[in-house]
Each structure stands twice: as structure tokens, then as C-alpha cells.
Amino acid sequence: MRVTTVVIGAGHNGLAMSHCLTARSIDHVILERGEVANSWKTERWDSLRLLTPNWLSRLPGYRYDGDDPDGFRTMPETIGFIERYASVVRAPVRAHTRVTSVRAIDDGYEVATDQGEWQCRTVVLATGTTAVPTLPPFAAALPPDIRTVTPTSYRNPEQLEPGGVLVVGASASGTQIAEEILRSGRPVTIAVGEHVRVPRTYRGRDILWWMDGASVLDDRYDEIDDLTRARNVPSPQLAGSLDRRTVDLNRLTGLGVRMVGRLAGLADGKAQFSGSLHNKCELADLKMNRLFERIDAWATAQGLDREVDPPHRFEPTRVEASPPLTIQLSEFRTVVWACGFRPDFSFLQVPVFDFKGRVRHDGGVVQAPGMYVIGLSFLRRRKSTLIDGAHRDAPDVCDRLAAFLDRTPLEARESP
Ligand SMILES: Cc1cc2nc3c(=O)[nH]c(=O)nc-3n(C[C@H](O)[C@H](O)[C@H](O)COP(=O)(O)OP(=O)(O)OC[C@H]3O[C@@H](n4cnc5c(N)ncnc54)[C@H](O)[C@@H]3O)c2cc1C
């Protein structure tokens, strides 16, 4: 089968690309191994609500129009939102079609699937940045009687054995899961490395309202100092809940979670933790205060100071004087690996990877003619991995793709 563009993946990013391609009359197909919104249907825990408020999910040609703009979607609501988008933009999705390889051919790419082959001139990788949970290299050394789960396999505390739980990682997934498991009555220890601390609410408004208004979420990939570092920044300690509570480390330790440094290794029946906990927490507090400075300056410049609460600062993260550097593994029945995610491009048989196995791209334009990627961390903007990121990233990437097609018309390539 032949088509101008193959989009791989029917999450919101693949659908947003589809909308932009349709607007430019570029014929295309979306190949999806499961169904529309597959990740939200199969890889999220039961109680999860989006950490982004409903209004912060603008997509090309679509936006939230309900009566609860400041609420946080449950998983069924998120799935419904993305399925409605697919139907509104009439996305040409081929469900249950898994891409097994993409290889270069004379005039584009051959995309092999478990349902047949496609030839196309351009291909868009929209398979998600959170495809595979990352595990530390020593994870395999964990004794087999300790059960392990990841944010994609965790569903609820009932699936865990009674007994102690070690949550490794203190970003959005780790902090939310730690709180839920603690509430189930199990003792929880959280291992904390680099993290991003933000409150749910600042000066009376949602923190993401401020970050959107002050254009923090719109910081561009080609205008920031250290892009490699920015692309590795973990997700913020934020949760979407009906009571709009902040789920930071002070809350967790206040509830009874034990906090230790980054998990550094496993040896002699013990978990070993880094001694950097104080530094990591101080750094996160410092960066949070820098964010507030940017927000405060924007509020003043916009003349908002009379409309919102006055600027204030939060209590620094409380860390015990000498957190334990080792704990007997026998204290834990379960380990939750919440150390982040990586994309899975194992189907790509095109030399586009750097020495760390990451796809080389410039703002979504992959270093292979006619190949594009969307949805990766800081792809074009700080918010590229949020649903709202597709609002501007998809049109930008589609512009590049259309320009490529204009530059390399098929007839010209086929003429001798
Ligand atoms: C736990 C968690 C919570 C999150 N919370 C929020 C939030 O509150 N707000 C927010 O804005 N963002 C949130 N995100 C981030 C982001 O919005 C999601 O990760 C989102 O799913 C990414 O959309 P996507 O379209 O890029 O990828 P996905 O939604 O992952 O879609 C990729 C699609 O590609 C398909 N696919 C993969 N490989 C193949 C293949 N070989 N062949 C065919 N199809 C394939 C998959 O089945 C999937 O449907 C969260 C992410 C996680 C992990």
C-alpha cells in the first residue's frame, strides 16, 4: 500500500499530526498497534488523574469546552477526550496494526507491520516518550522474592503484598504512587534523586496557570542554554486531585513516608542510598524559588498584583539530619521503579541514533530525509511532552514535513 505519509501511533500527538496533514491535503494513514489512546487505556494506574487542568489540553482544531476547566481528568475522561478528538478530526487510524520495522527505500520509507507493508515518502514517529520505564542497571540484582512494579504496570495497592514498599524516584509518578500506597497501610520509603518541586497552587492560582501565562511552558528548544540537560529534567512533583493538594516531599514525610537519597546500588542484602539527599532537596527548593521570581516579575509586568495573593515562599524541604545510607532489603516486599521513561524506537532500521541510542533530531526534524518525530521531551518547547504541547508542535512539525514534500516532488526524484 502506498501513501504520502505514515504516522506511527494514535495518541494525541499522532492525531494532532493527522489533523495538520489533512488541513494541508497530505494523504496519510495512522498505524496503531492497539487502539486510539492506547497508552491511557493500558499503561496507567486506576486512580490517576491528569496533573494538568482540563483547559491545558489545547490541540490543533480542538479544545476543552466543558464546565470544569480547572478540574483534572480521570483516566476514562482522558480516554474519552482523545477518542472524541480522533472522531472530530476524522483521523484515518488503522488500529491493531503494529509497526515492526521502518527502513529507507529509494523514494522514502517502507513501513512493515503485522498487517502488511506500506510505502511512503514521509514518516512521523508518534509512538510516545514514555513507552518503556527506565530501570537502574543493578535492578536485576534485586532478590526474586521482592515484587517489582513500574508506573506502567502498577494499578492499585491491592495488587501488592502486605509489607514495606520502596519507591525509587520522586517525580510525578513516584510521589503520587508513594502517597497512595502509604494510605493503604503499607510502610513506604522513597528514594529521592534529582527532582522538580512545585506547589499545586501559588498566589491563589494553579501553578500551571502561572507557568502558561508567564510563557515558562513555551520556552523554546533553540533558545535555552543547555538543551541536553533540559531534555532530561524529570516531571514535576504535581498531582491532579479534587482537593488540589500539593504532593511534595514535605507532604509525604508529614504523612509518614521515610525519605532517603537516590538508590545507588544493591549489595550484601542491602539497598545503598546516595548521601546527596540534602543537596538534591536544596537544589529543588532553589529552582522552585527561581520559578516564583519569574512568575512574580510577570505578574507585576501584567498588572496582576492587585488581583492575586501577594508573593510568598514555601517552607524548605525538611530532611532529617542523617538519612540512612543503607537499609536491609528484607524490609521491603515490593519495589516500585519510578525512575522515568524512555521512548522505544526499536523498529527503526535507519541510522538516526546517537551514541546513547536517542533519535537525533532538530526540533522534530529527524536526521533522515522525510522523517519526523513528535512528543519527545523538549522537542520544540518545554511543554512538548504535555498534551497541550501538540497544540503548537504539531503544526510546526507539519510545516517542515510539507516543505520537504514541496522541495522534493516525486516526479523530480523519479526523473533520470
Ligand atoms: C503516568 C503519566 C501521566 C501523565 N500525565 C500527564 C498529564 O497529566 N498531562 C499531560 O499533558 N501529559 C501527561 N503525561 C504525558 C503525555 O501526555 C502522555 O505520555 C501521552 O500519552 C503522550 O502522547 P503521545 O501521543 O506522544 O504518545 P502515546 O499516548 O503514548 O501514544 C503513542 C501510541 O503509539 C502506539 N505505538 C507505539 N509503538 C507502536 C508500534 N510499533 N506500532 C504501532 N503503534 C505503536 C502506542 O500504542 C500508542 O497508542 C503523562 C504521562 C504518564 C506516563
The ligand as an SDF file (V2000), in Angstrom:
LIG
                    3D

 53 58  0  0  0  0  0  0  0  0999 V2000
    1.8520    8.3920   34.1990 C   0  0  0  0  0  0  0  0  0  0  0  0
    1.7650    9.5240   33.2180 C   0  0  0  0  0  0  0  0  0  0  0  0
    0.9760   10.6250   33.4980 C   0  0  0  0  0  0  0  0  0  0  0  0
    0.8920   11.6720   32.5940 C   0  0  0  0  0  0  0  0  0  0  0  0
    0.1260   12.7370   32.9300 N   0  0  0  0  0  0  0  0  0  0  0  0
    0.0090   13.7570   32.0670 C   0  0  0  0  0  0  0  0  0  0  0  0
   -0.8190   14.8830   32.3690 C   0  0  0  0  0  0  0  0  0  0  0  0
   -1.3930   14.9600   33.4350 O   0  0  0  0  0  0  0  0  0  0  0  0
   -0.9310   15.8540   31.4370 N   0  0  0  0  0  0  0  0  0  0  0  0
   -0.2770   15.8300   30.2530 C   0  0  0  0  0  0  0  0  0  0  0  0
   -0.4390   16.7600   29.4600 O   0  0  0  0  0  0  0  0  0  0  0  0
    0.5540   14.7970   29.9590 N   0  0  0  0  0  0  0  0  0  0  0  0
    0.7020   13.7780   30.8270 C   0  0  0  0  0  0  0  0  0  0  0  0
    1.5420   12.7260   30.5270 N   0  0  0  0  0  0  0  0  0  0  0  0
    2.4390   12.8500   29.3690 C   0  0  0  0  0  0  0  0  0  0  0  0
    1.8700   12.6210   27.9920 C   0  0  0  0  0  0  0  0  0  0  0  0
    0.7490   13.4330   27.7130 O   0  0  0  0  0  0  0  0  0  0  0  0
    1.4930   11.1820   27.7270 C   0  0  0  0  0  0  0  0  0  0  0  0
    2.6470   10.3890   27.8820 O   0  0  0  0  0  0  0  0  0  0  0  0
    0.9040   10.9760   26.3240 C   0  0  0  0  0  0  0  0  0  0  0  0
    0.3890    9.6890   26.3020 O   0  0  0  0  0  0  0  0  0  0  0  0
    1.8880   11.1560   25.1920 C   0  0  0  0  0  0  0  0  0  0  0  0
    1.1740   11.1990   23.9710 O   0  0  0  0  0  0  0  0  0  0  0  0
    1.7980   10.6380   22.6340 P   0  0  0  0  0  0  0  0  0  0  0  0
    0.7400   10.7500   21.6000 O   0  0  0  0  0  0  0  0  0  0  0  0
    3.1120   11.2740   22.3750 O   0  0  0  0  0  0  0  0  0  0  0  0
    2.1310    9.1360   22.9870 O   0  0  0  0  0  0  0  0  0  0  0  0
    1.1610    7.9620   23.4270 P   0  0  0  0  0  0  0  0  0  0  0  0
   -0.0970    8.4710   24.0090 O   0  0  0  0  0  0  0  0  0  0  0  0
    1.9900    7.0370   24.2400 O   0  0  0  0  0  0  0  0  0  0  0  0
    0.8020    7.3110   22.0250 O   0  0  0  0  0  0  0  0  0  0  0  0
    1.7230    6.5550   21.2910 C   0  0  0  0  0  0  0  0  0  0  0  0
    0.9490    5.4920   20.5700 C   0  0  0  0  0  0  0  0  0  0  0  0
    1.8490    4.7920   19.7210 O   0  0  0  0  0  0  0  0  0  0  0  0
    1.4640    3.4310   19.7180 C   0  0  0  0  0  0  0  0  0  0  0  0
    2.6250    2.6400   19.3010 N   0  0  0  0  0  0  0  0  0  0  0  0
    3.7960    2.5050   19.9490 C   0  0  0  0  0  0  0  0  0  0  0  0
    4.6210    1.6860   19.2540 N   0  0  0  0  0  0  0  0  0  0  0  0
    3.9500    1.3050   18.1450 C   0  0  0  0  0  0  0  0  0  0  0  0
    4.2670    0.4820   17.0430 C   0  0  0  0  0  0  0  0  0  0  0  0
    5.4600   -0.1430   16.9410 N   0  0  0  0  0  0  0  0  0  0  0  0
    3.3460    0.3130   16.0580 N   0  0  0  0  0  0  0  0  0  0  0  0
    2.1340    0.9450   16.1340 C   0  0  0  0  0  0  0  0  0  0  0  0
    1.7830    1.7320   17.1710 N   0  0  0  0  0  0  0  0  0  0  0  0
    2.6820    1.9290   18.1550 C   0  0  0  0  0  0  0  0  0  0  0  0
    1.0220    3.1650   21.1440 C   0  0  0  0  0  0  0  0  0  0  0  0
    0.1790    2.0390   21.2310 O   0  0  0  0  0  0  0  0  0  0  0  0
    0.3290    4.4710   21.4940 C   0  0  0  0  0  0  0  0  0  0  0  0
   -1.0610    4.4390   21.2540 O   0  0  0  0  0  0  0  0  0  0  0  0
    1.6300   11.6430   31.3920 C   0  0  0  0  0  0  0  0  0  0  0  0
    2.4180   10.5350   31.1050 C   0  0  0  0  0  0  0  0  0  0  0  0
    2.4760    9.4740   32.0010 C   0  0  0  0  0  0  0  0  0  0  0  0
    3.3480    8.3000   31.6730 C   0  0  0  0  0  0  0  0  0  0  0  0
  1  2  1  0
  2  3  1  0
  2 52  2  0
  3  4  2  0
  4  5  1  0
  4 50  1  0
  5  6  2  0
  6  7  1  0
  6 13  1  0
  7  8  2  0
  7  9  1  0
  9 10  1  0
 10 11  2  0
 10 12  1  0
 12 13  2  0
 13 14  1  0
 14 15  1  0
 14 50  1  0
 15 16  1  0
 16 17  1  0
 16 18  1  0
 18 19  1  0
 18 20  1  0
 20 21  1  0
 20 22  1  0
 22 23  1  0
 23 24  1  0
 24 25  2  0
 24 26  1  0
 24 27  1  0
 27 28  1  0
 28 29  2  0
 28 30  1  0
 28 31  1  0
 31 32  1  0
 32 33  1  0
 33 34  1  0
 33 48  1  0
 34 35  1  0
 35 36  1  0
 35 46  1  0
 36 37  1  0
 36 45  1  0
 37 38  2  0
 38 39  1  0
 39 40  1  0
 39 45  2  0
 40 41  1  0
 40 42  2  0
 42 43  1  0
 43 44  2  0
 44 45  1  0
 46 47  1  0
 46 48  1  0
 48 49  1  0
 50 51  2  0
 51 52  1  0
 52 53  1  0
M  END
$$$$
